[in-house]
Amino acid sequence: MIVDTLIEKIIEKQNPACVGLDTDLGYVPEALRRSCATEADAVYAFNRGVIDAVCDVVPSVKVQIAYYEKLGAEGAACFCKTCAYAKQKGLVVIADAKRNDIGATATQYAKAFLGEGAAFSCDFLTVNGYLGTDGIAPFVEEGKAHDGAIFVLVKTSNPSSGELQNLKLADGRTVYECMGDMVEKWGEDSRGKYGYSRVGAVVGATYPEEAKVLRARLPHTFFLVPGYGAQGGSAEMLKNCFAANGLGGIVNNSRGILCAYRKRGGAYDEAARAAALDMKADLNSVLGEIHA
């Protein structure tokens, strides 16, 4: 089961970090851009360099599809090649596409990312759960059929997330607590050997108190944790996303890895590796040894 695979890679590498390949063309060094025929080629070459540099350090990458869609058909091909190359290097691939719809349309999205022979093949897909169960069920079913998984938006890291997510419902719960409870229920019949299901939650590092509430409410839900680094989240802030054994989440860092060469100097891939190692040490200093 893919959630178990991710957990085992985290334990093996003692690192719950994910490198976000939110690769804007502007992040690619000028010399590399000039050496490539197209913008999409430059992004793919850059991604390969980063993947090669970090694949023995981190267990996972998260590929944000918006940065590829803006490049059109060539960008879509770059997204697919990036995901395939990351898998080839032994990494668990999270497609950050935040898809959702209802009924037949949700099914098509699910097949596109998680289905057999999927066009945008990945291991995990981010989805928006605010259309309710009929917008999530197709992703869950496709994941069960082909060993895929999803991360559902619950408490996001952006500053305005509380405008909706922190509102109180008539039963006293917040909207994010209600969504979290739904996520826990959606995954109750697809739990792996470590107790976590194939229906995970997106929980931002920038809201540690909310994360503490959710970690207690959702003992079987694995968290994707954005917000570390450039968005202001620290290792100390995100520790509430994890259980006492250091499991329970994967922490994304995009710009802090991709653009590390701008601060450190030198080759972009070497700087990315150094930044990934620094992040690992930072997380380890708070979480300690990670074990089942």
C-alpha positions in Angstrom: 0.0 0.0 0.0 1.4 3.3 -1.1 1.0 5.0 2.3 3.0 2.2 3.9 5.6 2.6 1.2 5.9 6.3 2.0 6.2 5.7 5.7 8.9 3.0 5.2 10.9 5.4 3.0 10.6 8.1 5.7 11.8 5.7 8.4 14.7 4.4 6.1 15.9 8.0 5.4 14.9 9.3 8.8 13.4 12.2 7.0 9.8 13.3 6.6 10.6 15.9 4.0 9.3 16.4 0.5 10.9 18.6 -2.1 8.3 20.7 -4.0 9.0 20.9 -7.7 7.0 24.1 -8.1 9.5 25.0 -10.8 9.0 28.5 -12.2 11.1 29.2 -15.3 12.6 32.1 -13.4 14.2 29.6 -10.9 16.3 28.0 -13.6 19.8 29.4 -13.9 20.3 31.5 -17.1 23.0 29.3 -18.5 20.8 26.2 -18.3 17.9 28.1 -19.9 20.1 29.1 -22.8 21.3 25.5 -23.3 17.7 24.2 -23.8 15.6 24.4 -26.9 12.3 25.3 -25.1 11.2 26.6 -21.7 9.7 23.2 -20.9 13.0 21.5 -21.7 14.8 23.9 -19.3 12.4 23.2 -16.5 12.7 19.4 -17.0 16.5 19.6 -17.1 16.4 21.6 -13.9 14.1 19.2 -12.2 16.3 16.2 -13.2 19.2 17.9 -11.6 17.3 18.5 -8.4 15.9 15.0 -8.3 19.4 13.5 -8.8 20.8 15.6 -6.0 18.1 14.8 -3.4 16.8 11.4 -4.2 19.0 9.7 -1.5 18.1 12.3 1.1 14.3 12.7 0.8 11.5 10.1 0.3 9.2 12.2 -1.8 8.7 15.0 -4.3 5.5 17.1 -4.8 5.0 18.4 -8.3 2.8 21.5 -8.6 0.9 21.2 -11.9 0.2 25.0 -12.3 3.8 25.7 -13.1 3.6 23.2 -15.9 0.1 24.0 -17.2 1.2 27.6 -17.9 3.7 26.2 -20.5 0.9 24.5 -22.4 1.2 21.1 -24.1 5.0 21.1 -23.7 4.5 21.9 -20.0 2.1 19.0 -19.5 4.6 16.7 -21.1 7.3 18.1 -18.8 5.0 17.4 -15.8 4.6 13.8 -16.9 8.3 13.3 -17.5 9.2 14.8 -14.2 6.8 12.5 -12.3 8.1 9.5 -14.2 11.8 10.4 -13.6 11.1 10.9 -9.9 9.5 7.5 -9.7 12.4 6.0 -11.6 14.7 7.4 -8.9 12.7 5.7 -6.2 10.8 8.7 -4.9 7.1 8.8 -3.9 5.4 11.3 -6.2 2.6 13.7 -5.0 0.8 15.5 -7.8 -0.3 18.9 -6.4 -3.3 19.6 -8.6 -6.1 20.2 -6.1 -8.7 18.6 -8.4 -12.3 18.1 -7.6 -15.8 18.0 -9.1 -18.8 15.8 -8.8 -19.9 12.5 -10.2 -18.6 11.6 -13.7 -16.3 14.6 -13.9 -14.6 13.7 -10.6 -14.2 10.2 -11.9 -12.3 11.5 -15.0 -10.0 13.5 -12.8 -9.3 10.5 -10.7 -8.6 8.3 -13.7 -6.3 11.0 -15.2 -4.0 11.0 -12.1 -4.6 7.7 -10.3 -6.1 5.3 -12.8 -4.6 2.5 -14.8 -2.3 4.0 -17.4 -3.0 7.4 -16.0 -2.0 10.3 -18.2 -0.6 12.2 -15.2 0.6 9.2 -13.2 1.4 9.9 -9.5 1.2 8.1 -6.2 -0.7 10.8 -4.3 -3.0 13.6 -5.5 -4.1 16.7 -3.7 -7.9 17.2 -3.9 -10.4 19.7 -2.6 -13.1 18.1 -0.4 -15.4 21.0 -0.1 -17.9 19.5 -2.6 -18.6 16.7 -0.2 -18.5 12.9 -0.4 -19.6 12.5 -4.0 -16.6 14.6 -5.1 -14.2 12.5 -3.1 -15.5 8.9 -3.6 -14.2 8.5 -7.2 -10.7 9.4 -6.0 -10.9 7.0 -3.1 -12.2 4.2 -5.3 -9.6 4.8 -8.0 -6.9 4.8 -5.4 -8.1 1.5 -3.9 -8.1 -0.1 -7.4 -4.6 1.1 -8.4 -2.8 1.7 -5.1 -3.1 5.5 -5.2 -3.9 7.9 -2.4 -5.1 11.5 -1.9 -4.4 14.5 0.4 -7.6 16.4 1.0 -7.5 20.2 1.8 -8.4 20.6 5.5 -6.5 23.4 7.2 -4.4 25.2 4.5 -1.3 27.3 5.2 -2.4 30.5 3.4 -3.1 33.6 5.5 -6.8 33.9 4.6 -7.6 30.2 5.2 -9.4 31.1 8.4 -12.0 33.2 6.6 -13.8 29.9 5.9 -12.0 27.1 7.6 -12.1 28.5 11.1 -15.8 29.4 11.1 -17.9 27.7 13.8 -20.7 25.4 12.8 -24.0 24.9 14.8 -22.6 21.8 16.5 -19.6 23.7 17.9 -17.0 22.3 15.5 -15.0 24.5 13.1 -15.3 24.0 9.4 -11.7 22.5 9.3 -12.6 20.1 12.2 -15.7 19.0 10.3 -13.6 18.5 7.1 -11.0 16.6 9.1 -13.6 14.3 10.6 -14.9 13.6 7.1 -11.4 12.8 5.9 -10.9 10.3 8.8 -14.2 8.7 7.9 -13.5 8.5 4.1 -10.3 6.6 4.9 -11.6 4.2 7.6 -11.7 1.1 5.4 -8.3 1.7 3.7 -5.8 1.7 6.5 -2.4 0.2 6.0 -0.2 -1.7 8.4 1.0 1.4 10.2 -2.5 2.6 10.9 -2.7 5.4 8.4 -5.2 5.4 5.5 -4.9 6.3 1.8 -7.0 9.4 2.5 -4.7 12.0 3.9 -5.1 15.7 4.9 -3.4 18.9 4.0 -2.5 20.7 7.2 -0.4 23.8 7.2 2.7 24.3 9.3 1.7 27.9 9.8 -1.2 27.0 12.1 0.3 24.9 15.0 -2.7 25.1 17.3 -5.1 23.9 14.6 -2.6 21.2 13.7 -2.6 20.0 17.3 -6.4 19.7 17.3 -6.4 17.8 14.1 -3.6 15.4 15.0 -5.7 14.4 18.1 -8.9 14.1 16.1 -7.4 12.2 13.1 -5.2 9.4 14.4 -5.4 7.4 11.2 -4.9 10.3 8.8 -1.5 11.1 7.3 -0.7 14.8 6.8 0.8 16.7 3.9 2.3 19.7 5.6 3.0 22.8 3.5 4.2 26.2 4.8 7.7 25.3 6.0 10.4 27.8 5.0 9.3 30.5 2.6 5.8 30.7 4.0 7.0 31.1 7.6 6.6 27.7 9.1 9.3 26.3 11.3 10.2 22.8 12.5 9.0 23.8 16.0 5.7 25.0 14.6 5.0 21.8 12.6 5.8 19.2 15.3 2.1 19.2 16.3 1.4 17.5 12.9 3.3 14.4 14.1 2.7 11.5 16.5 5.2 10.8 19.3 7.1 8.4 17.1 7.8 11.0 14.5 5.3 9.6 12.0 2.1 11.0 10.6 3.2 13.6 8.1 5.4 14.7 5.2 6.7 18.3 5.1 7.0 20.2 1.8 9.7 22.7 1.0 9.7 24.2 -2.5 11.5 27.5 -2.9 13.9 26.8 0.0 15.3 23.9 -2.0 14.9 25.0 -5.6 16.3 28.5 -5.1 18.9 27.6 -2.5 21.7 28.4 -4.9 20.8 32.1 -4.9 21.7 32.3 -1.2 24.5 29.7 -1.1 26.1 30.2 -4.4 27.5 27.5 -6.5 25.7 24.9 -8.6 21.9 24.8 -8.2 21.8 21.0 -7.7 24.6 21.0 -5.1 22.9 23.9 -3.2 19.5 22.0 -3.4 21.1 19.0 -1.8 22.7 21.0 0.9 19.4 22.7 1.7 17.6 19.4 1.8 20.2 18.1 4.3 19.8 21.2 6.4 16.0 20.7 6.4 16.4 17.1 7.4 18.6 18.1 10.4 16.1 20.8 11.4 13.2 18.4 11.4 15.2 15.7 13.2 16.1 18.2 15.9 12.4 18.5 16.8 11.0 15.1 15.9 13.9 12.9 17.1 14.3 9.3 15.8 11.4 8.3 13.5 10.2 4.7 14.1 7.1 2.6 13.6 
